[in-house]
């Protein structure tokens, strides 16, 4: 499995496991865990968009809940979660991304949220909008870069 594919699977899984775990885990342990899985550099910036997030990918307006980037010379992956107003935010997000020149690959949306994916070399963007019991409606962006 290529490094970027491994990261595309491992990073969101690691994030889910870590943020779903006890509060005993620190940001440093998140970085170590993801670095060991991806064999690349890791930047965890809770409540902030990673500084190296690609400017070509527009983000919804809202409170940033989580932000992380990982990768190496083979490519990178970013994951950002933003609080949004509701399920209809996915339509506005899709318009932002297609207006930025991305091609829509997949659309699976409905009144309870949904997911859409987009592609514009060298990036692939997956956006999932769902309702979180604690945080309300959220949009999660997973952006991968293939070099």
KAWOCOR-V955057 format. One record per backbone hydrogen bond with DSSP energy under -1.0 kcal/mol. CO is the residue of the C=O (numbers start at 1). NH is the residue of the N-H. If there is no record, write none. Layout:
CO,NH
CO,NH
//
This chain:
2,6
3,7
4,8
5,9
6,10
7,11
9,13
10,14
11,15
12,16
13,17
14,18
15,19
16,20
18,21
22,25
26,30
27,31
28,32
29,33
30,34
31,35
32,36
33,37
34,38
35,39
41,71
43,69
45,48
50,53
54,57
63,83
66,81
67,45
68,79
69,43
70,77
71,41
72,75
74,147
75,72
76,145
77,70
78,143
79,68
80,141
81,65
81,66
82,139
86,89
87,90
88,92
89,93
90,94
91,95
92,96
93,97
94,98
95,99
97,102
98,101
103,119
106,117
108,115
110,113
113,110
114,129
115,108
116,127
117,105
117,106
118,125
119,103
120,123
122,146
123,120
124,144
125,118
126,142
127,116
128,140
129,114
130,138
132,136
136,132
137,84
138,130
139,82
140,128
141,80
142,126
143,78
144,124
//
